């Protein structure tokens, strides 16, 4: 089971966190999210991005381990494109 499901609907992309019931973030899922957004940024047809969670909860907070905190600090900002411009998120 993949921790993220990516669908495209017209000019929109939907990323679903697929780790119910809590949809908690892990080191691997954060890296996958970063890589997925980078890939979506290469697609000129995508104009919107929705991030949602499978099941009843979007996401629950998790204790941040030292390695996870290092990854978050080292990650470049995520950028999304909108009408030819890139928006930082």
LUMMIBA-93854 format. One line per 3 residues: number of its first residue (from 1); their letters; for each residue x, y, z of N, C-alpha, C, O. Coordinates in Angstrom, 2 decimals, padded with zeros to 5 digits. Atoms other than C-alpha are relative to their C-alpha. Example, Ala and Ser with C-alpha at 12.3 -4.5 7.8 and 13.67 -1.06 7.14 Angstrom:
<sites>
1 = as = 000.89,-001.19,000.00,012.30,-004.50,007.80,000.90,001.20,000.00,001.94,001.18,000.66; -000.82,-001.19,-000.06,013.67,-001.06,007.14,-000.77,001.09,000.73,-000.26,002.20,000.90
</sites>
This chain:
<sites>
1 = xxx = 000.85,-001.18,000.00,000.00,000.00,000.00,000.89,001.24,000.00,001.74,001.41,000.88; -000.78,-001.23,000.11,001.48,003.33,-001.09,-000.48,001.02,001.03,-001.69,001.15,001.25; 000.42,-001.01,-000.97,001.51,006.10,001.56,-000.67,001.21,-000.65,-001.36,001.97,000.03
4 = xxx = 000.64,-001.10,000.72,000.38,008.59,-001.12,-000.63,-000.53,-001.28,-000.04,-001.35,-001.99; 000.67,000.32,001.26,-002.12,008.21,-003.94,-000.11,001.31,-000.77,-000.57,002.31,-000.24; 000.05,-001.20,000.83,-001.86,010.70,-006.81,-000.97,-000.23,-001.14,-000.87,-001.21,-001.87
7 = xxx = 000.96,000.05,001.09,-004.74,011.35,-009.19,000.01,001.34,-000.71,000.24,002.38,-000.08; 000.18,-001.25,000.71,-005.15,013.94,-011.89,-001.43,000.03,-000.55,-001.92,-000.95,-001.11; 001.37,-000.22,000.46,-008.58,015.33,-012.72,000.02,001.32,-000.76,000.05,002.40,-000.15
10 = xxx = -000.11,-001.22,000.79,-008.47,017.79,-015.58,001.34,000.65,000.24,002.39,000.04,000.04; -001.23,-000.76,-000.28,-005.93,020.46,-014.63,000.38,-000.02,001.48,001.23,000.76,001.92; -000.26,000.07,-001.44,-005.91,019.47,-010.95,000.65,-001.34,000.36,000.41,-002.36,-000.28
13 = xxx = -000.58,001.22,-000.56,-003.86,016.95,-009.00,-000.52,-000.15,001.42,-000.65,000.83,002.16; 000.46,000.30,-001.35,-005.13,015.27,-005.85,000.98,-001.00,000.60,001.18,-002.09,000.06; -000.88,000.89,-000.74,-002.65,013.77,-003.39,-000.76,-000.43,001.25,-001.16,000.40,002.06
16 = xxx = 000.70,000.54,-001.16,-004.30,011.48,-000.84,000.99,-000.71,000.89,001.68,-001.64,000.46; -000.82,000.70,-000.99,-002.42,010.51,002.30,-000.72,-001.32,000.29,-001.87,-001.31,000.73; 000.65,001.30,-000.06,-003.13,006.77,002.40,000.59,-000.83,001.12,001.21,-001.87,000.88
19 = xxx = -000.50,000.73,-001.17,-002.25,005.67,005.92,-001.02,000.12,001.12,-000.70,000.59,002.22; 001.03,-000.13,-001.02,-005.58,005.49,007.78,000.28,-000.94,001.18,001.00,-001.93,001.00; 001.02,-001.02,-000.24,-006.84,005.82,010.37,000.56,001.39,000.30,-000.18,002.37,000.20
22 = xxx = -000.52,-001.29,-000.43,-004.48,008.62,011.47,000.72,000.78,-001.09,000.92,001.99,-000.95; -000.75,-000.66,001.07,-002.61,009.41,008.21,001.20,000.77,000.54,001.39,001.95,000.24; -001.18,-000.64,-000.59,000.58,010.14,010.12,001.12,000.11,-001.02,001.27,-000.74,-001.90
25 = xxx = -001.15,-000.22,000.88,003.64,011.53,008.36,001.19,-000.79,000.53,001.40,-000.87,001.74; -001.24,000.70,-000.32,006.82,009.48,008.30,001.11,000.64,-000.83,000.84,001.46,-001.71; -001.12,-000.48,000.78,010.26,010.22,006.96,-000.20,-000.35,-001.47,000.01,000.49,-002.35
28 = xxx = 000.19,000.44,001.39,009.47,008.19,003.83,-001.15,000.74,-000.68,-001.04,001.10,-001.85; 001.13,-000.67,000.65,006.08,009.83,003.23,000.29,001.48,-000.26,-000.21,002.03,-001.24; -000.39,-001.39,000.26,007.54,013.35,003.57,000.91,000.10,-001.22,000.76,001.00,-002.04
31 = xxx = -000.88,000.01,001.17,010.27,012.50,001.06,-000.82,-000.27,-001.27,-000.58,000.35,-002.31; 000.85,000.31,001.13,007.64,011.00,-001.24,-000.87,001.20,-000.38,-001.07,001.47,-001.56; 000.79,-001.21,000.28,005.47,014.14,-000.91,000.85,001.03,-000.74,000.40,001.61,-001.73
34 = xxx = -000.89,-000.95,000.65,008.42,016.34,-001.83,000.27,-000.42,-001.45,000.19,000.41,-002.36; -000.27,000.50,001.35,009.28,014.15,-004.84,-001.23,000.08,-000.90,-001.13,000.39,-002.08; 001.25,-000.05,000.76,005.63,013.99,-005.93,-000.31,001.42,-000.45,-000.70,001.64,-001.59
37 = xxx = 000.26,-001.40,000.36,005.23,017.78,-005.85,001.01,000.48,-001.03,000.65,001.22,-001.94; -001.00,-000.35,001.02,008.50,018.18,-007.77,-000.43,-000.53,-001.37,-000.33,000.17,-002.37; 000.44,000.60,001.26,007.15,015.80,-010.43,-001.23,000.74,-000.56,-001.30,000.99,-001.76
40 = xxx = 001.18,-000.73,000.45,003.78,017.61,-010.58,000.36,001.38,-000.55,-000.29,001.87,-001.47; -000.44,-001.32,000.49,005.60,020.92,-011.05,000.53,-000.08,-001.43,000.55,000.93,-002.13; -000.50,000.16,001.37,007.05,019.51,-014.28,-001.13,-000.10,-001.02,-000.91,000.06,-002.22
43 = xxx = 001.16,000.17,000.88,003.55,018.96,-015.70,-000.69,001.35,-000.19,-001.35,001.85,000.72; 000.57,-001.32,000.29,002.43,022.21,-017.35,-001.53,000.00,-000.02,-002.15,001.06,-000.01; 001.46,000.08,000.03,-001.17,020.95,-017.43,-000.62,000.11,001.40,-001.81,000.41,001.53
46 = xxx = 000.51,-000.06,-001.37,-001.51,020.88,-013.62,000.00,001.45,000.47,001.03,002.12,000.44; 000.16,-001.38,-000.45,-002.85,024.18,-012.26,-000.41,000.10,001.46,-000.36,001.18,002.05; 000.45,-000.02,-001.39,-004.12,023.18,-008.81,000.40,-001.31,000.67,000.53,-002.35,000.02
49 = xxx = -000.35,001.17,-000.78,-003.17,020.78,-006.06,-000.87,-000.06,001.25,-001.02,000.94,001.95; 000.78,000.24,-001.21,-005.40,019.31,-003.35,000.69,-001.13,000.76,001.03,-002.16,000.18; -000.56,001.05,-000.84,-003.94,017.34,-000.45,-001.08,-000.39,001.00,-001.62,000.45,001.72
52 = xxx = 001.06,000.49,-000.86,-006.40,015.17,001.44,000.45,-001.28,000.68,001.55,-001.78,000.41; -000.35,001.23,-000.70,-006.43,012.12,003.71,-001.05,-001.07,-000.21,-002.24,-000.77,-000.29; 000.93,001.13,000.10,-007.97,008.67,003.32,-000.62,-000.24,001.37,000.02,000.00,002.39
55 = xxx = 000.67,000.28,-001.27,-010.48,007.69,005.98,-000.62,001.24,000.61,-000.84,002.24,-000.08; 000.74,-001.06,-000.69,-012.13,009.91,008.57,000.85,001.19,000.41,000.32,002.27,000.65; -000.88,-001.08,-000.48,-009.09,012.00,009.56,000.96,000.42,-001.08,001.46,-000.40,-001.86
58 = xxx = -001.00,-000.49,000.95,-006.86,014.22,007.47,001.38,-000.45,000.43,002.07,-001.16,-000.31; -001.31,000.36,-000.52,-003.76,013.82,009.62,000.04,000.32,001.48,-000.59,001.28,001.94; -000.19,-000.26,-001.42,-002.81,013.61,013.26,001.45,000.39,000.24,002.34,-000.08,-000.47
61 = xxx = -001.40,-000.34,-000.30,000.28,015.19,014.79,000.73,-001.23,000.54,000.14,-002.11,001.17; -000.83,001.11,-000.47,003.12,012.81,015.53,001.21,000.57,000.71,001.64,001.68,000.41; -001.26,-000.45,-000.61,006.14,013.08,017.79,001.07,000.09,-001.07,001.22,-000.81,-001.90
64 = xxx = -001.03,-000.20,001.03,008.98,014.45,015.71,001.33,-000.53,000.53,001.88,-000.02,001.50; -001.30,000.56,-000.38,012.10,012.34,015.94,001.10,000.92,-000.51,000.86,001.79,-001.34; -001.15,-000.80,000.42,015.54,013.85,015.51,000.24,-000.12,-001.49,000.51,000.88,-002.16
67 = xxx = -000.26,000.18,001.43,015.95,012.33,012.05,-001.08,000.66,-000.85,-000.78,001.23,-001.90; 001.09,-000.64,000.73,012.52,013.57,010.91,000.16,001.51,000.05,-000.06,002.19,-000.95; -000.21,-001.43,-000.13,013.27,017.05,012.24,001.14,000.47,-000.90,001.04,001.54,-001.51
70 = xxx = -001.10,-000.35,000.89,016.58,017.09,010.35,-000.45,000.03,-001.46,-000.04,000.91,-002.21; 000.50,000.03,001.37,014.80,016.12,007.13,-000.85,001.24,-000.29,-000.69,001.88,-001.32; 000.88,-001.15,000.20,012.17,018.84,007.55,000.83,001.27,-000.15,000.56,002.09,-001.03
73 = xxx = -000.85,-001.19,000.07,014.86,021.48,008.17,000.82,000.02,-001.29,001.10,001.09,-001.82; -000.84,000.07,001.19,016.91,020.26,005.19,-000.80,000.08,-001.30,-000.23,000.32,-002.36; 000.82,000.00,001.21,013.98,020.13,002.76,-000.08,001.40,-000.58,-000.30,002.37,000.15
76 = xxx = 000.22,-001.30,000.61,013.84,022.95,000.27,-001.49,000.32,000.06,-002.30,-000.59,000.19; 001.43,-000.35,-000.01,010.57,024.89,000.26,-000.72,-000.71,-001.15,-000.15,-000.90,-002.22; 000.81,000.60,001.06,007.79,023.21,-001.71,-000.58,001.13,-000.83,-001.07,002.12,-000.30
79 = xxx = 000.49,-001.03,000.90,006.78,025.23,-004.73,-001.09,-000.59,-000.89,-000.97,-001.72,-001.36; 001.07,000.38,000.92,003.60,025.02,-006.75,-000.12,001.08,-001.06,000.10,002.26,-000.79; 000.15,-000.92,001.10,002.99,026.59,-010.10,-001.45,000.46,-000.07,-002.36,-000.33,000.16
82 = xxx = 001.36,-000.51,000.20,-000.04,028.83,-010.68,000.05,001.04,-001.10,000.74,002.06,-000.97; 000.06,-000.94,001.12,-000.76,030.57,-013.97,001.40,000.43,-000.45,001.64,001.61,-000.70; -001.34,-000.32,000.48,002.89,030.36,-014.99,000.92,000.50,001.09,002.12,000.64,000.86
85 = xxx = -000.85,-000.43,-001.12,004.14,031.57,-011.59,000.14,-001.15,000.97,-000.73,-002.03,001.02; -000.17,001.04,-001.02,005.49,029.36,-008.83,-000.31,000.62,001.33,000.21,001.68,001.67; 000.38,-000.48,-001.31,003.95,029.78,-005.42,000.66,-000.85,001.07,000.62,-002.08,001.00
88 = xx = -000.64,000.72,-001.09,005.84,028.86,-002.27,-001.09,-000.43,000.97,-002.01,000.33,001.27; 000.98,000.45,-001.00,003.89,026.73,000.20,000.72,-000.75,001.09,000.09,-001.22,002.04
</sites>
